[in-house]
Amino acid sequence: MSREIRPIGYIKTAFPTKFGIPRQAGLVSLTAEIVLNKEFSDIMCIRGIEDYSHLWVIWDFSDVPEYKWQPTVRPPRLGGNKRVGVFATRSPYRPNPIGLSSVELVGVSQKNGQTVICVRGADMKDGTPVYDIKPYLAYTDSHPQAVGGFSDAVLDYSLKVVIPKGELKKIPDELHSSLYEILSEDPRPSYQKDESRVYGFRFSDYEIKFTVVDNTLTVKEIKYC
């Protein structure tokens, strides 16, 4: 049986490209906006949503090229050289390229006749289609005793981040903490460990260039795009 699903809207984030996007929701406390299509912007569609602190967002891995899925994938956090089952990962390369993220609800507003839901902690590229939104229920959705498989082994992994003051002042103050969070999570693919390489990614309206030596990430340049 097949069923057609359609987006209810899209998300606006500070990540215009895949590189630099947090690997999981909630790792970076940056705000984003879910813009509902006009068809779904009737205020009755979100009646009661502000009674919840967190939401589940179901979305489309729209940037993943069409290809024949495989039963195993290579998770970046395992260095890209160890295969595990596709259903044991959150890889976008799966039979149905659907993502699931838990985000914090910040607020709701109306802009140009469309409902805008402001959230914190999204891990999606700018413009990603959103299929559905559901309330997060702590009494049933939270499992503090849960075991995280191979992800637990890298749970505490982070980099020391060094950003020269002259570069940091090039971006607005409200983006400082989020940039530090993104960089500390190491945005590089895990199989790339070239200490001489200068990496770069887009963050909001800026290009961030950096190197990583040992366990220290150093920002070389922040450039307005």
BATILUM-14017 format. One record per atom (N, C-alpha, C): residue in one letter; x, y, z. Coordinates in pm, whole numbers, plus 50000, padded with zeros to 5 digits. Example, Ala and Ser with C-alpha at 12.3 -4.5 7.8 and 13.67 -1.06 7.14 Angstrom:
a513194943150780;a512304955050780;a513204967050780;s512854977550708;s513674989450714;s512905000350787;
END
This chain:
m500844988250000;m500005000050000;m500885012450000;s500525022249923;s501255034849920;s500305046149960;r500875056550017;r500075067950060;r500835080650027;e500155090149969;e500795102849934;e500735112350053;i501855118350087;i501875128450191;i502425141450131;r502005152450185;r502415165450131;r502875174250245;p503775183250218;p504265192250323;p503165201550374;i503215204450503;i502315214350561;i502985227950568;g504285228150541;g505035240650545;g506515237850527;y507335247150573;y508785245650561;y509435252550679;i510715250050699;i511415256050812;i512475266050763;k512615276850837;k513635286950810;k514705285950919;t515935282650878;t517015281250974;t518235289150929;a519285288951011;a520535296050980;a521495287350902;f521015276050846;f521895266750777;f521495265350630;p522065273350541;p521715272750398;p522305260550327;t523275253750388;t523865241750331;t523895230750436;k524155218350393;k524165207050486;k525335207850584;f526485212450538;f527665213050623;f527425222550739;g527665217950860;g527505226350978;g526205224051053;i525235217250991;i523975214651060;i524235205351178;p523675208251297;p523855199151411;p523425185051375;r524155175051426;r523865161151390;r522575156051452;q522125162351559;q520875158451622;q520155171051670;a518865170051685;a518085181251739;a518465183751884;g518415196251925;g518655199852064;g520105202152101;l521035199352010;l522455201252042;l522845215952041;v522145224051961;v522445238251949;v521175246151978;s521275255852066;s520095263252113;s519755275052022;l519825272951892;l519515283351795;l518045282551758;t517405294251741;t515985294251706;t515795292851555;a514625287751518;a514245286051378;a512745288351368;e512245289751246;e510815292251226;e510225281851133;i509145275651177;i508355266851090;i507225275351033;v507215277150903;v506205285250836;v505175275850773;l503935276450820;l502895267950767;l502345273650637;n502075264750542;n501435269150418;n500075275250450;k499615284350365;k498365291550393;k497185282150415;e497205270750347;e496135260950362;e496005256050506;f497135256150579;f497155250950715;f497375261950818;s497215274450777;s497475285650867;s496235290650939;d495135283550925;d493945286451007;d494345285351153;i494075295551231;i494505295851371;i493975283951449;m492885277851402;m492325266251470;m493255254151460;c494115253951357;c495025242551340;c496045241451453;i496345252751518;i497355252551625;i496735255851761;r495445255651768;r494775258851894;r495265249352004;g495795254852112;g496295247052224;g497755243252217;i498425246452106;i499815242052091;i500755248852190;e500415261252230;e501295268452323;e501215263152466;d500345253252489;d500315246752619;d501435236652634;y502155233952525;y503245224252528;y504585231452525;s505595225452586;s506935231452587;s507785226352470;h507485214352421;h508285208452314;h507365201952210;l507925200452089;l507175194751978;l508025184351905;w507335174851843;w507965166151745;w507735172051606;v508775172651526;v508655177451388;v509035166051294;i508155162951201;i508395152551101;i508665159650968;w509795156550906;w510235164450792;w510885155850685;d511215162250574;d511715155250456;d513215157750438;f513995146850423;f515405148350386;f515465152550239;s515035164550211;s514845169150074;s516145170949998;d517265171750068;d518545174050002;d519275161049970;v518635149750001;v519255136849973;v518905132749829;p519895130049746;p519595126449607;p518875113049597;e518095111549491;e517395098949468;e518425087849442;y518255076649510;y519165065549489;y518535052949547;k519115041549514;k518615028949569;k519155027049709;w518275026049805;w518715024849945;w519425011449966;q520265011150071;q521004999050106;q520684995150250;p520774982250283;p520434977750418;p521394982350526;t522604986350488;t523564991450586;t524085005050543;v524485013150641;v525055026450615;v526285028350702;r527015039250677;r528235042150751;r528045054950832;p527685053750959;p527455065751041;p528705074351054;p528595087551038;p529765096351052;p530465095051186;r529695092951292;r530285092251425;r531115079651447;l531015069951356;l531865058051361;l533015059151262;g533285071451218;g534415073851130;g534135071350984;g532905067450951;g532565065150812;g533135052350754;n533695043550840;n534295031250788;n533715018650853;k532635019950927;k531985008350988;k530505008650951;r530014997350903;r528624996550860;r527724991150971;v526554997050982;v525504992051071;v524184992550993;g523174985851045;g521894985350977;g521234998950967;v520615001650853;v520005014750830;v518975018150937;f518255007950987;f517235010651088;f517825011851228;a519145010251239;a519835012451367;a520525026051369;t520195034551271;t520805047751261;t519725058151228;r520155070751228;r519295081651184;r519765087251051;s520445079050976;s520945083150845;s519815087750754;p520055098050673;p519035102450576;p518875092850459;y519845083950440;y519805074650327;y519045061950367;r517725062750356;r516855052050403;r515705050150304;p514925039250317;p513855036750220;p512895048550202;n512535054850311;n511715066950306;n512505078050375;p512965088150302;p513835098450360;p513075108250450;i512655103350566;i511865111250660;i512665113550788;g512715126050833;g513405129550956;g512435132051070;l512915130251192;l512125132451313;l512975140051413;s512475151451462;s513235159851554;s512365164651669;s512935164651787;s512275170351904;s512845184251927;v511965194351928;v512405208151943;v511615215152054;e512175225952105;e511495233852208;e510625244552142;l509405245852188;l508505256152135;l508815269452201;v509065279552119;v509365293052169;v508135301952163;g507395301152053;g506215309652041;g505565308151905;v504395314251890;v503625313451767;v503205327451725;s503215330251595;s502805343351544;s502185341751406;q501645352651355;q501095353151220;q501885363351138;k502355359251019;k503095368250931;k502595366450788;n502125377350731;n501665377150592;n500635366150568;g499725364550663;g498665354850648;g499075340450672;q500285338250720;q500755324650746;q501125323150893;t500885311250947;t501255308251084;t502735305051091;v503435311151186;v504865308851206;v505085303551347;i505685291851357;i505965285551485;i507455286651510;c507825294151610;c509245295951645;c509675284751739;v510785277951704;v511275266751784;v512765268551812;r513255260951907;r514685261351941;r515255247251935;g516445245951872;g517125233151870;g516915225051743;a516475231251634;a516225223851510;a517545219551445;d517485208351374;d518665203051305;d518375201151156;m517815211551094;m517385210650955;m517975221850870;k518125218750743;k518595228750646;k517475238750618;d517865250950588;d516895261350554;d516055257050434;g514735258350446;g513835254750338;g513335240450341;t513745232650441;t513335218650450;t511815217350460;p511185209050379;p509745207050389;p509375200050520;v508315204650584;v507815198650708;v506515191450677;y506415178650721;y505235170650694;y504195171250805;d504675172350929;d503725172051040;d504385177351167;i503545181251261;i503975186051393;i503085179251497;k503705173751598;k502945167151705;k503505171751840;p502675172251943;p503185176152075;p504085165352136;y505115169752204;y505995160752279;y505385158652416;l505215146052456;l504605142652583;l505645136252674;a506085143752774;a507185139052858;a506855125952930;y505605123852968;y505275112053047;y505405099152968;t505345100152836;t505465088052755;t506635088452656;d507055100452614;d508115101652514;d509515101852576;s509625104952703;s510935105952768;s511295092652835;h512515087952807;h512995075252865;h514425077352915;p514615083053034;p515955086053085;p516865073853095;q516285062053109;q517075049953125;q517455043652991;a517075049652882;a517305043752750;a518795042452719;v519125032052643;v520495029552599;v520645034352455;g521735041352425;g521895047752295;g522785040952196;g523085028052214;g523895020852117;g525255027352095;f525725027351969;f527045032951941;f527105047951968;s525945054651971;s525945069151996;s526425072552136;d526205063552231;d526645066252368;d528165067352378;a528865060152290;a530325060052294;a530925073452258;v530175081852185;v530695094952143;v529885106252205;l529105103152306;l528205112952365;l528935125152420;d530095122952481;d530825133952546;d531895140052456;y531925136052331;y532945141352239;y532665155952207;s533685164252221;s533565178352183;s534945184152162;l534985195252090;l536235202052061;l536355214852143;k537585218652173;k537845231852227;k537775241652110;v537075252752127;v536875262252019;v537585275452050;v538365280051955;v539075292851967;v538635301851853;i538035313351887;i537625323251787;i538285336551823;p539175341551740;p539805354651768;p538735365451783;k538955374451876;k537965385051903;k537665393351779;g538685395651698;g538495403651578;g537555397051479;e537515383751478;e536605376451390;e535225375351452;l535175372651581;l533895370651648;l533015383151641;k533625394851646;k532835407251646;k532195409951511;k532525401951409;k531945403751277;k530495398851270;i530095390451366;i528725385251365;i527965390851484;p526635391551475;p525825397051585;p526035389451716;d525935396651827;d526145390751958;d525235378851983;e523995379451932;e523045368851960;e523395355651891;l524365355951799;l524775343651732;l526025337351793;h526665344451885;h527935339751940;h527835325952005;s526925324352100;s526835311752173;s526475300152082;s525595302551984;s525195291951891;s526375287651805;l527185297151761;l528345293751679;l529325285051759;y529565288851884;y530445280751969;y529895266551985;e528585265252002;e527975252152018;e528135243751891;i527895249851776;i528025242751649;i529455237651629;l530405246451653;l531805242851630;l532295232451731;s531865233251854;s532315223751956;s531855209551924;e530755208251848;e530255195051809;e531035189051692;d531985196651638;d532825192251526;d532005189551400;p531785199851318;p530955198351198;p531605190351086;r532865186751099;r533535178950994;r532975164850984;p532995158850864;p532755144450856;p533805137250939;s533405127051012;s534325120651107;s535515113951041;y535405110950911;y536525104450843;y537545114550791;q537305127450807;q538235137750762;q539015143150883;k540305140150886;k541145144151000;k542405151450954;d542345157850840;d543505164850785;d543725177850861;e544785178550940;e545045190351023;e545475202450941;s545895200450816;s546315211750733;s545155217550653;r544035210850654;r542905215150572;r542125226450639;v541725236350557;v540855247050605;v539425243650562;y538555241550658;y537155238150632;y536315250950631;g535185250350564;g534305261950561;g532855257850549;f531965265750610;f530535263250597;f529785276250617;r528545276450569;r527685288050584;r526875287350713;f526875298250786;f526085299550908;f525385312950902;s524055312750889;s523295324950870;s523825332250746;d524225344750758;d524725352450644;d526245352750638;y526885343050702;y528335343350714;y528965330050671;e530195331050622;e530985319050594;e532035317850704;i532065305950765;i532985303350875;i534085294150826;k535345298250835;k536465289950795;k537295286350918;f537685273550928;f538375268951048;f539285257151019;t540195254651113;t541055242851110;t540875235451242;v541275222851242;v541235214851364;v542575207851380;v543225210551492;v544505204151524;v544375197951661;d544705185051669;d544475177351791;d542995178651828;n542685184451941;n541285185551984;n540835200151990;t541515208751914;t541215223051917;t540795227951778;l539645234151773;l539155240351649;l539425255251657;t540095260551556;t540445274651551;t539805281151429;v539025291551452;v538395298951342;v539435307951278;k539565306751147;k540555314551073;k539935327351015;e538665326450975;e538045338050914;e536525336950923;i535875348050949;i534425349150940;i534135359950837;k533425356250732;k533215365250621;k531725366750592;y531265379150578;y529875381650543;y529645377950397;c528575370250372;c528295365750236;c527275374850167;
END
